[in-house]
Amino acid sequence: MPLAEAAPSYIVYLGGHTHGLNPTTADLEYATNSHYELLASSVGSTELAREKIFYSYTRNINGFAAILDDKEAADIAKHPNVVSVFLNKGRKLHTTHSWDFLRLERDGLVPVDSLWNRSNFGADVIIGNLDTGMLCIWFCWHVFLICFFCCNVMVFFGEGVWPESKSFSDEGYGPIPSRWRGSCSRDVGGVVCNRKLIGAKFFNKGYLAFIGVALNNTFKTVRDHEGHGSHTLSTAGGNFVPGASIFGHANGTAKGGSPRARVAAYKVCWPPLVGGNECFDADIIAAFDAAISDGVDVLSVSLGGNPSEFFEDGISIGAFHAVKKGISVVSSAGNSGPDPGTVSNVSPWMFTVGASTLDREFVSYVQLGNNKQLKGASLSSVAMSSRTFYPLISGDKAKAADALAEDAILCQPETIDPKKAKGKILVCVRGISGRTDKGKQALLAGAVGMILVNDRKSGNEVIADPHLLPATHINFTDGNTLFAYINSTRNPTAYITPVETKFGLKPAPVMAAFSSRGPSLIEPSILKPDITAPGVSVLAAFTELVGPTEDESDKRRTPFCLQSGTSMSCPHVSGIVGLLKSLHPDWSPAAIRSAIMTTARIRDDTGNPMLDSSNKRATPFAYGSGHVRPNRAMDPGLVYDLTVNDYLNFLCARGYNQSLLSLFSDKPYACPKSYGVMDLNYPSISVSQLNGSMTVSRTVKNVGSARSTYKARVRSPAGVTVSVKPSTLKFEKIGEVKKFEVKFVLNKSNAKSEDYVFGELLWSDGSHYVRSPIVVKHK
């Protein structure tokens, strides 16, 4: 059946099950039959219901995925036991030096006070990854990963895994933890599990339902065909692997955040379809359901889509049920920045991660014929044969006769005339097509090199890509200098220098332009993203089925690869979560998130406020609470904790009635009489409609010194007066909880209703600094 004729598929979400974590066969059969009976009430017969249902979620998540027409979907949505009915939507896939930059090691040595040492490197933590396979983070953004480094299990959702990578070797590992209940799927790709890679499963029925055609054997394997899955999984929980590099650059020892963790891969992403969708909600929910039952400790999810209401979003639903079972879910914020309101994965029970730079760069300069030098970034595996200056030509000047200039300047396929480009350095502007594809088009046209120039939106963000020819990537300002030179002379010339690896870049970190920004369009009272972490030019394991550009023409193979995206920053935090879970096994997912958020930094390595790629001061809509500091997070002093009931109260405040909530609560649930969405005990505070005054409440739990006194300090947002009551909190024991209120008063004379303004609340006892960002929008 052609793709356009495939019948629509829907997820029917029914909440949770009552049979517990270890259901019997009879429990599972009962759940499945109840799904058939429910659908039969709308479609007319149990037999037809059996034909339509292609997933029955029977273990933790209660619901099913089925082929339905619009009328059938609307009819079943009216049933009182149905929480939501929504389309099976598609999603997109959203480091040798990273851990030194994060101070877990110093110049290759692990300090005594490092979180790595304190947590035993995350030994036996189980990290799960939802993705496409084990892939390279730098170029593939198609993976849903779940990573863990400590004594827990790390799970990744996404694109799969390359099991032969040394990052997943089980040499030196003991028996698999007895609490692990997972397994490896029967796999035509030859993926075999071991004592490191302890789980590997694939889910493709939702993808199949969308395309409406039979799948061949390439869809029946967890093997990573694109590199994204392997990259993200190894970033979270990969082994120590000495001698890692790509084309001789970024030399060092590769390792994950929780290098002694056990890992599991859940492949839910497949070749992209029209619109770039490759990971479908029906498969994502099935993977979550399996991972929860398998016994993971952390789920790393490097994928997402347009934000949806919480229980019409497969990732949000799966994450809710995982958090109910004490599993931390870490997710990527998305790669749709720098526009505001683009952040995805915005549910308050998820830990959402933006992306920022490291202090390492891969430099390749453009030497112009007028003696000016422009600094660029590259990972080209080849260099110009001699220090010879070559003619320069821009894409629009080299356009084919039937091509548009606006397409040719972007070096789109079949827009460059080889007669004009041959033997020259071709200048291409960033946008529409992939960065490395522009280099491919230059090579096909006979160019000797390529200079990639940022558009205004991309600003100063430059990325080192493994181009097929000598090439470099320069920023927007230098691009203007380059074009001015080309237009100033009849015979412009240039030379591209070989790539050099340099450390100590200042300023760093800087927010990546691609990293999606807040505010959340679903619930602006929850600040998203929550945190930022390294996500630019990250080195990690890669598949050996494709070259680093993932293009069929790229015959190069490398076991490690540099990739960029929030898909790369997400597993950094997943690995750190694994370490904290190992060190503090009694902490809830919310407490771990709080520890990481409230100890984050908002200044770069020059001591100044973090910047955006445009060189402007970044805001919490870019970095959330700031840049992660793992060693500080192991002793945060205070935490903002949350239980499942807190999330249910939040949903009550959003208009979910208690009858609906009782479907996924373990017991009858009554909504509180007075509760606002801004009263959710979140580590950040966001007031989206301040008109006059408003008071929100928070509670903090003492996890630091038994006897301690914390005092509040406030930096009020412009035009707003913020006060805290009480302003001093005295604790007598570990685990003690104290409540406080924060009052906001709008100063009418200074208010600008069109602006968000930012501040912070800091609690300190002199040795701990517990910082919460404040975001206010005047009504």
C-alpha positions in Angstrom: 0.0 0.0 0.0 1.4 3.4 -0.9 2.4 5.6 2.1 -0.2 8.2 1.4 -3.0 5.5 1.6 -1.9 4.0 4.9 -4.8 4.1 7.4 -4.2 6.3 10.5 -3.2 4.7 13.7 -4.0 5.9 17.2 -2.9 5.3 20.8 -5.7 4.8 23.3 -4.3 5.6 26.7 -6.1 4.1 29.7 -3.8 5.1 32.6 -2.1 2.4 34.7 -2.6 -1.2 35.7 -3.5 -2.5 39.2 -1.6 -5.8 39.0 1.8 -4.4 40.2 5.3 -4.8 38.8 5.3 -8.5 38.5 2.1 -9.5 36.8 1.1 -13.1 36.2 0.4 -14.6 32.8 -3.3 -14.4 33.8 -2.9 -10.7 34.6 -1.4 -10.0 31.2 -4.0 -12.0 29.4 -6.8 -10.2 31.3 -5.3 -6.8 30.3 -5.0 -7.8 26.6 -8.6 -9.1 26.5 -9.9 -6.0 28.2 -8.4 -4.0 25.4 -10.1 -6.1 22.8 -13.4 -5.8 24.6 -13.1 -2.0 24.9 -12.3 -1.5 21.3 -15.0 -4.0 20.3 -17.6 -1.7 21.9 -16.7 0.9 19.2 -15.9 -1.2 16.1 -18.6 -3.9 16.5 -16.8 -7.2 17.2 -13.9 -8.6 19.2 -12.5 -10.2 16.0 -12.2 -6.9 14.3 -10.7 -5.4 17.4 -8.0 -8.1 17.4 -7.2 -7.2 13.8 -6.9 -3.5 14.5 -4.8 -3.6 17.7 -1.1 -3.9 16.9 0.3 -3.1 20.5 -1.4 -4.0 23.7 0.4 -2.3 26.7 -0.1 -4.7 29.5 2.6 -4.4 32.1 2.9 -0.8 33.4 1.2 1.4 30.9 -2.4 0.6 30.3 -3.6 1.1 26.7 -3.2 0.0 23.2 -2.3 1.2 19.7 -4.6 0.4 16.8 -5.5 1.2 13.2 -8.7 3.4 13.5 -10.5 5.8 11.3 -11.3 9.2 12.7 -14.9 8.3 13.6 -13.8 5.2 15.6 -11.1 7.2 17.4 -13.7 9.9 18.3 -16.2 7.2 19.5 -13.8 5.4 21.8 -12.5 8.7 23.2 -15.9 9.1 24.8 -15.6 6.0 26.9 -15.3 6.8 30.6 -12.3 4.6 31.1 -10.3 6.3 28.4 -7.8 9.0 29.5 -6.8 10.2 26.0 -6.8 9.1 22.3 -4.2 10.6 20.0 -2.5 10.0 16.7 0.5 7.8 16.5 2.8 10.8 15.8 6.3 10.7 14.5 9.3 12.1 16.5 12.8 13.1 15.5 16.1 12.2 17.0 17.0 15.2 18.7 33.5 12.6 24.5 37.0 12.3 25.5 37.1 15.8 26.9 33.6 16.3 28.3 34.3 14.8 31.7 37.5 16.8 32.2 35.5 19.9 31.4 32.9 18.8 33.9 35.7 18.2 36.5 35.1 14.5 37.1 38.7 14.1 36.0 41.7 16.5 35.8 44.2 16.0 33.0 43.3 12.3 32.8 43.4 11.7 36.5 40.4 11.2 38.8 40.6 13.3 42.0 39.7 11.7 45.3 36.8 14.1 45.7 35.4 13.3 42.2 31.8 12.0 42.0 33.3 9.1 39.9 35.3 7.9 42.9 32.5 8.6 45.4 30.0 6.6 43.4 32.4 3.8 42.3 32.0 4.9 38.7 28.3 4.0 38.7 29.1 0.3 39.0 26.1 -1.9 38.1 23.6 1.0 37.6 21.4 0.0 34.7 21.0 2.7 32.0 18.4 2.3 29.3 18.5 4.1 26.0 15.6 4.7 23.6 17.1 5.4 20.2 17.9 4.1 16.7 20.9 2.1 17.7 24.4 2.8 18.8 25.3 5.8 16.7 27.6 8.8 16.6 26.2 11.7 18.5 27.7 14.4 16.3 25.7 13.8 13.2 22.8 11.6 13.9 19.9 13.2 15.8 17.5 10.2 15.4 18.0 8.4 18.7 16.1 7.9 21.9 18.8 7.0 24.5 18.8 6.1 28.1 22.2 6.0 29.8 23.4 5.1 33.3 26.9 4.9 34.8 26.6 3.6 38.4 25.4 0.6 40.2 22.1 1.0 38.5 20.9 0.0 35.0 21.0 2.6 32.2 18.5 2.3 29.4 18.5 4.1 26.0 15.6 4.6 23.6 16.5 5.3 20.0 18.4 4.1 17.1 20.1 0.9 18.4 23.7 -0.1 19.2 26.9 -1.2 17.7 27.6 -4.1 20.1 31.2 -4.8 18.9 32.4 -1.3 20.1 34.9 -1.5 22.9 32.6 0.9 24.7 30.3 -2.0 25.3 32.8 -4.8 26.0 32.1 -6.8 29.2 35.8 -7.5 29.9 36.3 -7.2 33.7 32.6 -7.2 34.5 31.0 -9.6 37.0 27.6 -11.3 36.8 24.6 -9.3 35.6 22.7 -7.8 38.5 20.1 -10.3 39.7 17.4 -7.7 39.7 17.6 -7.4 35.9 14.6 -8.9 34.2 15.3 -7.9 30.6 16.7 -9.8 27.6 17.9 -9.4 24.0 15.4 -9.7 21.1 15.9 -12.4 18.5 17.9 -10.3 16.1 18.7 -10.8 12.4 21.5 -8.3 12.7 23.6 -10.5 15.0 23.3 -8.3 18.1 24.4 -10.4 21.1 24.2 -9.1 24.7 26.9 -9.5 27.3 27.6 -8.5 30.9 27.9 -4.9 29.9 25.2 -4.6 27.2 22.6 -6.5 29.1 19.5 -5.7 27.1 18.6 -5.0 23.5 15.1 -4.8 22.0 13.5 -3.2 18.9 10.0 -1.9 18.4 8.7 -1.2 14.9 4.9 -1.8 14.7 4.0 1.9 15.1 6.4 2.8 12.2 4.9 -0.1 10.2 1.4 1.1 10.9 2.3 4.6 9.6 4.0 3.5 6.3 1.5 0.7 5.6 4.0 -1.5 3.8 5.8 -4.7 4.8 9.2 -4.2 6.5 12.3 -6.2 5.4 14.9 -7.7 7.7 16.8 -4.4 8.2 13.9 -3.5 10.5 14.3 -6.6 12.6 17.4 -5.7 14.5 18.7 -3.5 17.3 21.9 -2.9 15.3 22.8 0.7 14.8 22.7 1.6 11.2 23.3 5.4 11.6 25.5 5.9 14.6 23.2 8.0 16.8 22.3 5.2 19.2 25.8 4.0 19.8 27.0 7.5 20.3 24.5 8.5 22.9 24.6 5.1 24.8 28.3 5.3 25.1 28.2 8.9 26.3 26.0 7.9 29.2 27.5 4.5 30.2 30.4 3.5 27.9 33.6 1.9 29.1 37.0 3.6 29.4 38.5 3.1 26.0 42.1 4.4 25.6 43.3 5.8 22.2 40.0 7.0 20.9 40.0 9.7 18.2 38.6 10.6 14.9 41.0 11.1 12.0 43.8 11.7 14.6 41.9 14.5 16.3 40.3 14.6 19.8 42.8 12.0 21.0 42.2 10.6 24.5 40.3 8.0 26.5 36.7 7.8 25.6 34.3 7.1 28.5 30.7 7.6 29.5 29.3 9.5 32.5 28.7 6.2 34.4 31.5 4.1 32.9 30.9 1.0 35.0 27.1 1.0 34.4 25.3 -1.8 32.7 23.4 -0.6 29.6 20.4 -1.6 27.5 19.3 -0.4 24.1 15.6 0.0 23.0 15.5 0.8 19.3 12.4 2.8 18.4 13.7 5.0 15.5 14.0 4.0 11.9 14.8 5.6 8.5 13.3 9.1 8.4 10.0 9.6 6.5 8.5 12.7 4.9 8.9 15.5 7.4 11.8 13.8 9.2 9.7 11.6 11.4 11.4 8.4 12.4 10.3 7.4 15.9 6.6 6.8 16.5 4.6 7.2 19.7 3.2 3.6 19.6 6.7 2.2 19.5 8.0 4.6 22.2 5.3 3.7 24.6 5.9 -0.1 24.0 9.6 0.5 24.7 8.9 2.4 27.9 6.6 -0.4 29.1 9.3 -3.0 28.4 12.1 -1.0 30.0 10.1 -0.4 33.2 9.4 -4.1 33.6 13.0 -5.0 32.7 14.4 -3.2 35.7 16.2 -0.1 34.4 17.3 2.6 36.8 17.7 5.5 34.3 16.1 6.1 30.9 17.9 8.4 28.5 15.6 9.8 25.7 17.4 11.7 23.0 14.3 12.3 20.8 11.2 14.5 20.7 8.7 16.4 18.6 6.4 19.3 18.8 5.2 19.6 22.4 1.7 18.2 23.1 -0.6 18.1 26.2 1.0 15.8 28.7 -1.3 12.8 28.2 -1.4 13.1 24.4 2.3 12.7 24.1 3.8 9.2 24.0 7.1 10.2 25.6 5.4 12.1 28.4 3.1 9.1 29.2 5.9 6.6 29.2 8.0 8.9 31.4 5.2 9.4 33.9 4.9 5.6 34.4 8.7 5.2 34.7 8.9 8.0 37.3 6.1 6.3 39.2 8.4 3.3 39.6 11.4 5.4 40.7 13.1 5.5 37.3 14.7 8.8 36.3 13.9 9.9 32.8 16.3 12.3 31.1 15.4 13.8 27.8 16.7 16.2 25.1 15.3 19.7 24.8 15.4 19.6 21.0 17.4 21.1 18.2 15.0 23.8 17.0 16.7 26.8 18.6 17.4 29.6 18.9 13.8 30.6 18.4 11.8 31.0 21.7 9.1 28.5 22.6 10.7 25.6 20.7 11.6 23.4 23.7 10.1 19.9 23.7 9.8 17.2 26.4 8.3 19.7 28.8 6.5 17.4 31.3 7.5 18.3 34.9 8.4 14.6 35.7 11.0 14.6 32.9 14.6 16.0 33.2 15.0 18.2 30.1 18.5 19.0 28.8 19.8 21.8 26.6 23.2 21.9 24.8 26.2 24.1 25.1 29.9 24.1 24.1 33.1 22.7 25.5 36.4 24.5 25.9 37.9 22.4 23.1 37.8 23.4 19.4 38.9 21.9 16.1 40.4 24.9 14.3 40.9 25.4 10.5 41.6 28.9 9.3 40.7 30.6 6.0 43.7 32.6 4.8 42.4 35.2 2.3 44.3 36.7 -0.6 44.2 40.1 1.1 46.2 38.6 4.1 43.1 38.5 6.4 42.7 35.3 8.4 39.3 33.9 9.5 38.9 31.3 12.2 36.8 28.3 11.4 36.0 24.8 12.7 36.4 21.5 10.9 37.1 17.8 11.1 38.0 17.3 7.5 40.1 14.1 7.1 42.0 15.6 4.2 44.0 18.8 3.8 44.9 20.9 0.8 47.8 19.3 -1.0 50.0 22.4 -0.7 49.9 25.9 0.7 48.5 27.2 -2.5 45.9 29.9 -2.8 42.9 28.8 -4.9 40.2 30.9 -6.6 37.1 31.6 -4.4 33.6 31.5 -5.7 30.2 31.8 -3.9 27.4 29.3 -4.5 25.2 31.9 -6.2 28.0 32.9 -8.6 28.6 29.2 -9.4 24.9 28.3 -9.9 23.7 26.0 -12.7 21.7 27.6 -15.5 18.4 26.2 -14.3 19.0 26.8 -10.6 17.8 29.7 -8.4 20.5 31.9 -6.8 18.9 31.5 -3.4 19.2 27.7 -3.7 22.7 27.8 -5.1 24.1 30.0 -2.3 23.0 27.2 0.0 24.7 24.6 -2.2 21.6 22.6 -2.6 21.8 19.4 -4.7 22.1 20.0 -8.5 22.3 23.7 -8.1 26.1 24.1 -8.7 27.6 24.2 -12.2 30.8 22.1 -12.2 32.3 24.2 -15.0 32.2 27.2 -12.7 33.2 25.5 -9.4 36.0 23.1 -10.6 39.4 23.8 -9.0 38.0 26.5 -6.8 37.0 26.9 -3.1 33.2 27.0 -3.0 31.4 29.2 -0.4 28.1 27.9 0.9 25.7 29.5 3.4 24.3 27.3 6.2 20.6 26.3 6.1 18.0 23.8 4.7 20.4 21.0 3.7 23.0 19.3 6.0 26.3 20.9 6.6 28.3 17.9 5.3 26.0 17.5 2.4 27.0 21.0 1.2 30.6 19.7 1.2 29.5 16.7 -0.8 27.9 19.0 -3.4 31.1 21.0 -3.6 33.1 17.8 -4.1 30.7 16.6 -6.8 31.1 19.9 -8.6 34.9 19.5 -8.6 35.7 22.1 -6.0 39.0 21.7 -4.1 37.5 23.0 -0.9 34.4 24.4 0.8 33.8 27.3 3.2 30.6 27.0 5.2 29.2 30.4 6.3 26.6 30.9 9.1 23.4 32.7 8.4 22.3 35.4 10.8 20.2 33.0 12.8 23.1 30.7 13.5 25.3 33.6 14.7 28.7 32.6 16.1 28.0 28.9 16.5 30.5 26.9 14.4 30.6 23.1 14.3 33.5 20.8 13.4 32.1 18.3 10.8 34.0 15.4 9.1 33.7 16.8 5.6 34.7 14.8 2.5 37.0 17.5 1.2 39.1 20.3 2.8 36.5 22.6 4.4 35.9 24.8 7.4 32.9 26.5 9.0 33.0 30.2 9.9 30.6 32.4 11.8 28.2 35.0 10.5 30.4 38.1 11.2 33.4 36.5 9.5 31.1 35.4 6.7 30.3 39.0 6.0 34.0 39.8 5.9 34.5 36.9 3.4 31.7 38.1 1.1 32.9 41.6 1.2 36.3 40.4 0.1 34.9 38.3 -2.7 32.9 41.3 -4.0 35.8 43.7 -3.7 38.1 42.0 -6.2 38.0 40.3 -9.6 40.1 37.4 -8.5 39.5 36.5 -4.9 41.6 33.7 -3.5 42.0 31.7 -0.3 43.6 28.8 1.4 42.2 26.5 4.1 44.6 25.4 6.8 44.8 21.8 8.2 42.7 21.0 11.3 44.3 21.6 14.7 42.9 20.5 18.1 43.0 23.3 20.7 42.0 23.4 24.4 41.3 26.2 26.8 38.8 28.0 24.6 37.3 31.1 26.2 34.5 31.8 26.8 33.0 28.3 27.5 30.4 27.1 27.9 28.4 29.0 25.3 24.8 28.0 24.5 24.5 26.3 21.2 22.3 28.1 18.6 20.5 24.9 17.8 19.5 24.1 21.4 15.7 24.6 21.7 14.6 27.5 24.0 11.8 28.1 26.4 9.2 29.1 27.4 7.2 26.0 27.4 4.1 26.4 25.1 2.2 23.7 27.1 2.7 25.0 30.7 4.8 28.2 31.0 4.7 27.9 34.8 7.3 25.1 34.5 10.7 26.4 33.3 12.2 24.3 30.5 14.8 23.3 29.7 16.0 22.3 33.2 19.7 22.3 32.7 22.4 22.5 30.0 25.4 20.1 29.3 28.1 19.6 26.7 26.4 18.9 23.3 28.8 20.3 20.7 31.5 18.2 19.1 31.2 15.3 21.5 33.4 12.2 20.8 31.8 8.8 21.4 31.3 5.4 19.9 29.9 5.1 16.4 28.6 2.4 14.0 30.9 1.0 11.4 28.1 0.4 8.9 28.3 4.0 7.6 30.8 6.8 7.4 30.8 9.7 9.7 28.7 11.8 7.4 26.2 9.0 7.1 26.2 9.4 3.3 26.4 6.4 1.0 29.3 7.9 -0.8 31.3 8.2 2.4 33.5 5.1 2.5 35.4 6.1 5.6 34.9 4.1 8.8 35.7 5.2 12.3 34.9 3.5 15.7 34.4 6.9 17.3 32.8 10.1 16.0 32.1 13.7 16.9 28.5 14.7 16.9 26.5 17.7 18.1 22.9 18.1 19.4 20.8 17.9 22.5 20.9 14.2 21.7 24.5 14.5 22.9 24.0 16.6 26.0 21.1 14.4 27.2 23.2 11.3 27.9 25.9 13.4 29.7 23.2 14.2 32.3 21.9 10.6 32.2 25.3 9.4 33.1 25.5 11.9 36.0 22.1 10.8 37.2 23.4 7.3 37.3 26.3 8.3 39.5 24.0 10.1 41.9 21.6 7.1 42.0 24.6 4.9 42.9 25.8 7.3 45.6 22.3 8.1 47.0 20.1 5.1 46.2 17.3 6.5 48.5 16.9 9.7 46.5 13.9 10.0 44.3 14.1 11.1 40.6 13.0 14.5 41.6 15.6 14.8 44.4 18.3 13.9 41.9 17.1 16.4 39.4 17.0 19.1 42.1 20.5 18.3 43.2 21.8 18.8 39.7 19.7 21.9 39.0 20.4 23.8 42.2 24.2 23.3 42.0 24.5 24.3 38.3 26.6 27.3 37.3 25.5 30.3 35.1 29.0 31.7 34.5 31.5 30.7 31.9 35.3 30.0 32.3 36.0 33.8 32.2 33.8 34.3 35.3 31.2 36.2 33.3 27.6 35.3 32.6 27.1 32.6 30.0 26.5 33.8 26.5 24.3 32.7 23.6 25.9 32.0 20.2 25.0 35.6 19.2 27.4 36.9 22.0 24.4 38.2 23.9 23.8 37.2 27.5 22.0 33.8 27.7 18.9 33.4 29.9 17.2 30.6 31.8 15.1 29.9 28.6 18.4 28.7 27.1 20.1 27.0 30.0 17.4 26.4 32.6 19.1 26.4 35.9 22.6 26.5 34.3 25.5 24.3 33.3 25.7 21.0 35.1 28.4 20.5 37.8 28.5 16.8 38.8 30.8 17.1 41.8 28.7 19.8 43.4 25.5 17.8 42.8 26.6 15.0 45.1 26.2 17.3 48.1 23.6 19.9 47.3 22.6 20.7 50.9 18.8 21.0 50.2 16.6 19.4 47.6 13.2 20.2 46.2 11.5 16.7 46.3 8.4 15.6 44.6 6.1 12.5 44.8 3.6 11.0 42.4 0.9 12.7 44.4 2.5 16.1 43.8 2.3 15.5 40.0 -1.3 14.4 40.4 -2.1 17.7 42.3 -0.4 19.6 39.4 -2.6 17.8 36.9 -5.6 18.6 39.0 -4.7 22.3 38.8 -4.5 21.9 35.1 -8.0 20.7 34.9 -7.7 16.9 35.0 -10.6 15.6 37.1 -10.1 13.1 39.9 -12.1 10.4 38.0 -9.6 10.6 35.2 -6.6 10.7 37.6 -7.8 7.6 39.4 -7.3 5.6 36.2 -3.5 5.9 36.5 -3.2 6.3 40.3 -2.7 3.2 42.4 -5.7 4.2 44.5 -8.7 6.5 44.4 -7.4 10.1 44.3 -9.1 13.3 45.5 -7.9 16.6 44.0 -7.0 19.2 46.7 -9.4 22.1 47.1 -6.7 24.7 46.7 -3.7 24.1 44.5 -2.1 26.1 41.7 0.2 24.9 39.0 2.9 27.2 40.3 2.8 25.5 43.6 4.4 22.4 42.2 7.6 21.9 44.2 9.9 22.5 41.3 13.5 23.7 41.7 12.9 26.7 39.5 10.1 29.3 39.7 8.3 30.6 36.7 5.4 33.1 37.0 3.9 33.5 33.6 1.1 36.0 34.4 2.0 38.4 37.2 -0.8 41.0 37.7 -0.3 42.9 40.9 1.0 40.3 43.4 1.3 36.6 43.7 2.6 34.1 46.3 3.9 30.6 45.6 5.1 28.0 48.1 8.0 25.6 48.1 9.4 23.0 50.5 13.0 21.9 50.8 14.5 18.8 52.4 17.8 18.8 54.3 20.3 16.3 52.8 23.4 18.2 54.0 24.6 18.8 57.5 22.2 17.6 60.3 22.3 20.9 62.2 22.3 23.8 59.7 20.8 27.2 59.1 20.1 28.5 55.6 19.5 32.2 54.8 17.7 33.4 51.7 19.2 35.9 49.2 17.1 37.2 46.3 18.0 38.9 43.1 14.7 40.3 42.0 13.8 40.5 38.3 13.5 44.0 36.8 10.3 45.7 37.7 9.4 43.0 40.4 9.9 42.9 44.1 10.5 39.4 45.5 10.4 38.5 49.2 10.8 35.2 51.0 9.0 34.2 54.2 10.6 32.9 56.4 14.0 34.1 55.1 15.8 31.8 57.5 15.4 28.0 57.7 16.9 26.1 60.6 17.3 22.3 60.4 18.0 19.9 63.2 18.3 16.6 61.3 18.9 15.0 58.0 15.6 14.5 56.1 13.8 17.4 57.8 11.5 19.3 55.5 10.8 23.1 55.8 8.2 25.2 53.9 8.6 28.7 52.7 6.7 31.2 50.5 7.9 33.5 47.8 5.9 36.7 47.1 6.0 38.6 43.9 4.9 42.2 43.7 4.7 44.0 40.3 6.2 47.5 40.3 3.8 49.1 37.9 6.0 52.1 37.1 8.9 49.8 35.9 6.8 47.0 34.2 7.0 46.1 30.6 4.3 43.6 29.8 5.9 42.3 26.7 9.1 41.2 28.4 10.1 38.2 30.5 12.5 39.2 33.3 14.8 37.0 35.3 16.2 36.7 38.8 17.2 34.1 41.3 16.6 32.8 44.8 19.7 31.5 46.7 19.6 29.5 50.0 23.0 29.1 51.7 24.4 27.9 55.0 27.9 29.1 54.1 29.0 25.9 52.5 26.1 24.9 50.3 24.6 27.2 47.7 21.1 26.1 46.6 20.1 28.3 43.6 16.8 28.5 41.8 16.2 30.7 38.7 13.2 33.0 38.7 11.3 33.8 35.5 8.5 36.4 35.5 6.2 37.6 32.8 4.0 40.6 33.5 0.4 40.2 32.6 
